[in-house]
Amino acid sequence: MFGFGLPELVIILAIILVVFGAGKLPEIGGAFGKSIRNFKKASEGREDIDITPKS
């Protein structure tokens, strides 16, 4: 995964924990998951709203 090993991931997680604090991590994770889900949905080309003209 991008050449990151376990020690690098632990260091990155520790830095994120210090910067944002333990209380904000679930909110950040939820927002990150929603953004990835929306990106996947948009890249598939599916539209939630039908904009075809009615004859």
Secondary structure in CASP SS format (residue, H / E / C, confidence):
PFRMAT SS
TARGET T0000
AUTHOR 0000-0000-0000
METHOD secondary structure of the structure
MODEL  1
M C 1.00
F C 1.00
G C 1.00
F C 1.00
G C 1.00
L H 1.00
P H 1.00
E H 1.00
L H 1.00
V H 1.00
I H 1.00
I H 1.00
L H 1.00
A H 1.00
I H 1.00
I H 1.00
L H 1.00
V H 1.00
V H 1.00
F H 1.00
G C 1.00
A C 1.00
G C 1.00
K C 1.00
L H 1.00
P H 1.00
E H 1.00
I H 1.00
G H 1.00
G H 1.00
A H 1.00
F H 1.00
G H 1.00
K H 1.00
S H 1.00
I H 1.00
R H 1.00
N H 1.00
F H 1.00
K H 1.00
K H 1.00
A H 1.00
S H 1.00
E H 1.00
G C 1.00
R C 1.00
E C 1.00
D C 1.00
I C 1.00
D C 1.00
I C 1.00
T C 1.00
P C 1.00
K C 1.00
S C 1.00
END
